[in-house]
């Protein structure tokens, strides 16, 4: 006998006030009649439950199951509904599950309906379907919102974008226009298993340019700052600009570096980000066009694994000579170092992350599996796939899929 004719699929929808034991009660009834669970999903918004269960069950028992579930729903004070699903409908649904999957992450200080509407409109126009929506940040207190309020929502998407570069451009435009940040990533094993993160230092981990700090103490601040800004905008060659700026530091007493290091303005969120990354076993590198002295200071502070930067030459008189030692760490070298460290650590390039703000960070941002422009210059944002402009450096955690509740920070904003 063909048993397929004796079984049917039923979609059960349950909504109402959530309470402990509700799912167990429903499963107890389904178990009694040997129902097969083909799919199950649940969301809980402000203690309001939405539970969906797709079952396959013998037609002889389906009526009794629905009857008992109706009685149980009345007893529990929830609403329940049933919908038949044909074999063809089920097979078509299964076929759609094989499509590409992506994760779209939205972050900001707050998220409004207007912002979410704009983002989801882009998703819909690209032919992508939203499978699930997850809030990664803790619940905000209305009476005592706290200082570092932040909001993050993660969309799980299914399908293939009609035009991914166009979609990326639209999202980045929304980011600039509406004060929110986006990350659009393929949902694969590499996204879930990032292992190496490489940071620029100046204006990324710290809120200053170390060469500008040195220049101010050498009395050449304005001259060096002007060269720095042109280099960061990509208007002049980094190696040439670096050589010119270092030459202007000639005669500065090297002891001032300690005073600068001890007073570095650490970027908002850096302490939290580093703490989480270390706890979770990430390998961390500083790849900087700045100077090793300051990179090593941060290395000791955070337990960073690798530091590659530029070394200033110090004369026998304890003063800077205006020269540097070794190869300049420019944009090309940063990308090379990212690949080299990944190779040493036996990490797939797709598992790497690069975070930076300047034009010389673009090569490593482009090379990494996840490249993030952080409070970056316009040219960098225009060429990056992800950017963070609204939050501190710990916004990177949300692009990696961390929830505040994972970190014991539910509701602590």
Secondary structure, DSSP 8 states (H G I E B T S, - for coil): --GGGGEEEEEEEEEEE--TTHHHHHHHHHHHTT-EEEEEEEEEETTEEEEEEEEEEEHHHHHHHHHHHHHHHHHHTEEEEEEEE-HHHHHHHHHHTTS-EEEEEEEESS--HHHHHHHHHHHHHTT-EEEEEEE-S----SS---SS--EEEEEEEES--S-HHHHHHHHHHHHHHHT-EEEEEE-SHHHHT--EEEE--BTTTBSS-HHHHHHHHHT-HHHHHHHHHHHHTTSS-HHHHHHHHHHTTTT-BTTHHHHHHHT--B-TTHHHHHHHHHHTT-EEEEEEEEEHHHHHHHHHHHT-SEEEEEEEEE-TTSBEEEEEES----HHHHHHHHHHHHHHTT--GGGEEEEE-SGGGHHHHHHSSEEEEES--HHHHHH-SEEE-SS-GGGHHHHTT--GGGGT-TT--
